[in-house]
Amino acid sequence: MAFLPKENPTTRKFKILPQIKKYPMDSGSVHTGLGYDPSSDYDKVVEVLHSKGVNTAMVHIVGTDLWRD
């Protein structure tokens, strides 16, 4: 999967998010969403991989180096 840049529009700084290594992209499609979780005060990225009839969702908390399913 490709790296996704996340930019802070106020500071114009950006961070390259870590690549998801658990699910290599051989064929299929990826849908990405960005959001803010006010209960934890974290920005989050969600990626849903659709490959061979199976959907797999991964969540990244911005500021960490990990993705979780």
N, C-alpha and C positions, 0 to 999 in steps of 0.2 A: 504494500500500500504506500501511497505517496505521503510525503511529509506535508503537514498543513500549517502554514504560518498563521499565528494569532497576533494581531496588532492591537495595541492599546491606542485608541484614537486621541486620547488626551496627551499622552507623552510621545506618540508616534514611534514607540519602541515595539519590537515584535520578538516572538520566541518561536523557534522551530520545535514543534511537538515531536516526541519520540515516535519512531516507527513501530507499528504493531508487528511483532515477529511471530506470534502464536498462530496466526492464520495467514499464511502466504497467499497472495492474490494470483491464482492461476487463470481463472476465468470468472466472470460474473460482474456484479456492480457494487459500488460502495456509495452509501448515502451518509452525509455528515451533517450534524447539527451542533450548534453552539448555544450555550445557555448559562444562566447564573442561578445558583442555588442559595436563596437568602437565608435558609435555615443553617447552612454551614459557612456562608460567606465565601464560597468558592465558585470560580468559573469552571464549567465542565464542557467536554467535547464528547459527543456520542457518535460512533460510527457503526453502521449496520452493513454487514457484508452479506450479499445474496449470491450464493454460488451453488449450482447443482441442486436447486430446489430447497436449500437450507438457509435460513436467516441466522446470523450470528451477530449479537450486539456487544460492543466494547465501550467502556466509559473511561475517560481520562480526566483526572483532576488537574487543572492547569497549575503548574508550579512543582509538580512531581515528575518522575521519570517512568511512571508505571501506567499500564492500562489494566482494567479488570473487566471480567465478563459478568 
